[in-house]
């Protein structure tokens, strides 16, 4: 698959593609992308993968969404990265979970 040799970028690309799919309402299309983002690459790439995982959980109506939404922000952030807090597709519990 494209990007397999550049796993950091493959992870980022899969996470971002999942977010695009979720924004378009394509939850089923986002599922394998989130799985790929979490499975490939170094921890730096997994930060965005966990954000996409939280958005996917919210789109599914998963009650564990709030915990997932806060997870990327609970520990130290990878150096040099910044990401907005997840919106979590309108879930009131999830929307504030990552807020500081």
Secondary structure, 3 states (H helix, E strand, C coil): CCCCCCHHHHHHHHHHHHHHHHHCCCHHHHHHHHHHHHHCCCHHHHHHHHHHHHHHHHHHCCCCHHHHHHHHHHCCCCCCCCCCCCCHHHCHHHHCCCCC
